[in-house]
Amino acid sequence: MFIIFLELLCVVPFQMEEEERKCKAAIEEAEKQYSEISSEIKDLDIKSKQFEELEESYLSISDDISPGRKRCSFGQDRSFPGCLSNVQVEWDEINAAWGQAALLLHTMAQYFSPKFQYRIKIHPMGSYPRVTDINNNTYELFGPVNLFWSTRYDKAMTWFLTCLQEFAEFAISLDRENNVPPEKSLKLPYKIDIRW
């Protein structure tokens, strides 16, 4: 009996050490999983905040651009003198302005044809002007447009500005040919920076 008791005394501590090792391994595994889950939660929190910011940005844009209206707000720098922020401009007015600008650019380009290479065609059609690019694709330069359907309108504006820039460069070179003094030569009031 004494021998059995001694064997139990030797076996029990060994079993306890084994149990302790298993518990420590289980604790380490749980801590590792906790760390991974915490990291995933932090990532999800960051993505959630980014999503909320995008949603707020979208909502503010959709408030500013609504069917039939476009808000004229050019920021604090007042890049365009005389424009008041938060002024509602109707699409009819915007379209009429584009129509007038298209008519003017078209008329000037036609007047200097064939000397001015008129690669981009401007089609002044009242309040519904269009622009044909160098690949013969035609885009509408009138609205209303919304956030999701503005690509064609954006391309029309970009091609219009490209044509305006080309005409300005042509007019400046014409002034140089005719020895017009630099202070009397054509100079656009704002730089045209087109990024494709």
N, C-alpha and C positions, 0 to 999 in steps of 0.2 A: 504494500500500500504506500509505503514511504517512497518507493521508487516511482510509482505512478504520480505521486504528488510532486516529486522532483521534475519528472518529465513535463508535467503540466506547467510548472514554474518556468521551465525553459521555453516551452512552446508558446505560452500566452504572450510574453513580451515580443517574440518574433512575429506573431500574428498582429499584435498591436502596431508594430513598426510598419508592417505591410499595409495595414489599414490607413495608417497616418500618411504613408507615401501615396496611396491611392487618393486620399482626401486632398493632399497638396496638389496632385496632378489635376484633379477635378476643379479645384479652386483656380489654378493657373489657366486652365482651358476656359473657365467661365469669365475670368478677367480679360482674356484675349478676345473672347466673343463680345464682351461688354465694350471694350475699346473699339472694335470694328463697328459695332452698332452705333456707338457715340459718334464716330467719324462719319458714318453714313447719315446720321441725323443732322450733323453740322452742314454737310453738303446739301442735304435737302432743304435746310433752312435758308442757305445762301441762294439756292435755285428758286425757292419760294419768294424770297425778297426780290430777286431779279424779275420774276414773273409779275409780281405786284407792280413794280416800277414800269414794266412794259405795258401792263394793263392800264395804269394811270396815264401813261404817255399816249396810248391809243385813244383812251376816252377823251383826253384833252384835244387831240387832233380831230377826232370825230365830232366834237362839239364845235371846233373852229371851222371845219369843212363839212357843210351839210348840203344836201341836194338843193340846187338853185341858189346857193349863197357861198361866198368865199370871204373869209375875214382878212382884213388888211392889217397885219401887225408886223412891223419890221424890226421890233426890238428896241433896245435903249439907245443904240448908236445913231438912230435916225438917218440911216444911209440914204433914204429918199426924202429930201426936204419937202415939207408941207403935208406929209402923210401922218394922219393921226392914228395912234394905235387904237385897237378895238372898234374901228369903223367898219360897219357892214357894207360891203360892196356887192351889188346884185350881179348875177352872171350876165344879164343883158348889157350892163355897163362895161364889164370886162370884155365881152365879145365885141362890142362896138369899138372899144379902144384897140383891140387886136386887129379888127377890120381896117381901121384908119391907119395903123402902123403898117399893116400888110400892103395897103394901097400905096402909101408913100414909098416904101422900099421897092415895090414892084415898078412904080412909075420911074423912080430914079434909075433902077437897073435897066429898064427898057430905053430910057433916054440915052444912056451911054453904051447901048448895045451897038455894034458887036465888040467895041473896045473892051467893055467889061464882060468877062466870061461869066455868064449867069448860070453856074452849075446847079445851084439849088433854086428851084422854081417856087415863087410865091404866088398863090392864087387868091387875090383879094375878091371875096364874094360877099360883100357887106359884112354882116355880123357872123358869118360862117366861113372865115378864111381857112385855107389849107396850105400845106407846104409839101412839096415833092423833093425827096432827098436825091443824092447823087446816084442811088441805085434804082431810082424810079418808083420808090415806095411813097405813097401819099398819106399824110397824117392830118388830123383835124386840129385846128388851132382855135377851138372854141369849147365852151363847157355847156352844161355843167359836167364836172367830173367828180369822182369821189376817190377815196384813198386807194381802193382796189382797182379802179378802172382808169388810172391817170397816166399809164405808160405812153399811150399814143399822144396824149396832150403834151407830156414832158418831152417826147421826141420832137414834136412840132415846134415847141419853144426853142429847143436846142438847135434845130436846123435853122430856124428863123434867125437866132443870134449868130449862128455861123455865117449865114448869108450877110447879115448886117456887118459883121467883122470884116468879111472879105470885101464888101463894098467900101467900108471905111479905109481899108488898106489901099484899095484902088484909088479912092479920092485923094488920099495923102500923096500917093506916088504921082498922080496927075498934077497936084499942086506943085510938087517938086519940079516936074517937067516944065511947068509954066512959070518957074521962079517966083512963086508966091512966098512972101516972107513967112517964117515959121509962126509968128504971132497971129497971122491971118489965115493960116492953113487950117484945114479941118482937124478938129481934135474932139474925140468923144468925151463926154463929161465923166463917164465911168468906164473902168477897164472891163472888158468882156473876158471872162475866164471860163472856158468851156471844158468840162471834164467828162470824158466818155466812160 
